[in-house]
Amino acid sequence: MAIEEPKFTRIEKDGAFEIRAYAPKMIAEVNVTGNLKNSSNKGFRSIADFIFGNNTASSGGAEKISMTAPVVMKANPSTLGKTNNEWVMYFVMPNQYTKSTIPQPKNPNVILRTVGEKKVAVLRFSGLVNEEKIALKATELNQWIANKKMNPLSGPELARYNPPWTLPFLRRNEILIEIE
């Protein structure tokens, strides 16, 4: 079964690195605190609960929303390395929805918002992910960005495309950094 992914145009490809222009998208996000593993679990459960029907549709009832990929984690840089890191997890909502047609979450911690067009540098990799690997891959991507004489506009985001039972060497992960 195909899972919808955000629309983008590839501007450049250089091995595992890419530059992409993403179209505007709507996301459902939640703020979570803890290490990457615990925050991933808490964030995923909250947003999955929303898309699986803990919401109010325009009809007054609940509506199931299709799962999309990737699931994205973004750290608050000022808390990295501390016991309770602050993270934002988000899912991109399917393209069929607009701000006026998407069901509203019943959980007040799940926030819907629109993200405008943006250009990002991307580093694709496989395997398991932890805070150290995120830092390593973000450093590699920032070095590539610097070598290309581009300016980063954001901290790194971790995008994971596969369910947790996928064998590590088959997993698709990406670090994304918005650029000018």
Long-range contacts (C-beta under 8 A, 24 or more apart in sequence): 3-66, 3-67, 3-68, 3-69, 4-66, 4-68, 4-69, 4-92, 4-94, 4-95, 5-68, 5-69, 5-70, 5-92, 5-161, 6-68, 6-92, 7-95, 11-119, 14-144, 16-123, 16-124, 16-125, 17-121, 17-122, 17-123, 17-124, 17-141, 17-144, 18-121, 18-122, 18-124, 19-119, 19-120, 19-121, 19-122, 19-179, 20-119, 20-120, 20-122, 21-117, 21-118, 21-119, 22-115, 22-117, 22-118, 22-119, 22-120, 23-117, 24-114, 24-115, 24-116, 24-117, 25-92, 25-93, 25-95, 25-114, 25-115, 26-92, 26-93, 26-97, 26-98, 26-99, 26-102, 26-112, 26-113, 26-114, 26-115, 27-90, 27-91, 27-92, 27-93, 27-112, 27-113, 27-114, 27-115, 28-90, 28-91, 28-93, 28-105, 28-110, 28-111, 28-112, 29-88, 29-89, 29-90, 29-91, 29-110, 29-111, 29-113, 30-88, 30-89, 30-90, 30-109, 30-110, 30-111, 31-86, 31-87, 31-88, 31-109, 32-86, 32-87, 32-88, 32-89, 33-84, 33-85, 33-86, 33-87, 34-84, 34-85, 34-87, 35-85, 35-131, 36-73, 36-85, 36-87, 36-129, 36-130, 36-131, 36-134, 37-130, 39-73, 39-85, 39-87, 39-89, 40-71, 40-73, 40-87, 40-89, 43-73, 43-87, 43-89, 44-71, 44-89, 46-89, 46-107, 46-109, 46-110, 47-89, 47-90, 47-91, 47-110, 49-107, 49-110, 50-105, 50-106, 50-107, 50-110, 51-91, 54-105, 54-106, 54-107, 55-103, 55-104, 55-105, 55-106, 56-103, 56-104, 56-106, 57-103, 58-101, 58-103, 62-103, 63-103, 65-93, 65-94, 65-97, 65-102, 65-103, 66-94, 67-91, 68-92, 68-93, 68-94, 69-161, 69-162, 70-159, 70-160, 70-161, 70-172, 70-174, 71-159, 71-160, 71-161, 72-157, 72-158, 72-159, 72-160, 72-176, 73-157, 73-158, 73-160, 74-155, 74-156, 74-157, 74-158, 75-134, 75-155, 75-156, 77-155, 80-131, 80-135, 81-131, 85-131, 118-178, 119-178, 119-179, 119-180, 120-176, 120-177, 120-178, 120-179, 121-145, 121-148, 121-150, 121-152, 121-176, 121-177, 121-179, 122-174, 122-175, 122-176, 123-174, 123-175, 124-172, 124-173, 124-174, 125-173, 125-174, 125-175, 126-168, 126-169, 126-170, 126-171, 126-172, 126-173, 127-168, 127-169, 127-171, 127-173, 128-168, 128-171, 129-158, 129-160, 129-173, 134-158, 134-175, 137-175, 138-175, 138-177, 140-175, 141-175, 141-177, 142-177, 145-177, 145-179, 150-179, 150-180, 151-179, 151-180, 152-177, 152-178, 152-179, 153-177, 153-178, 153-179, 153-180, 154-178
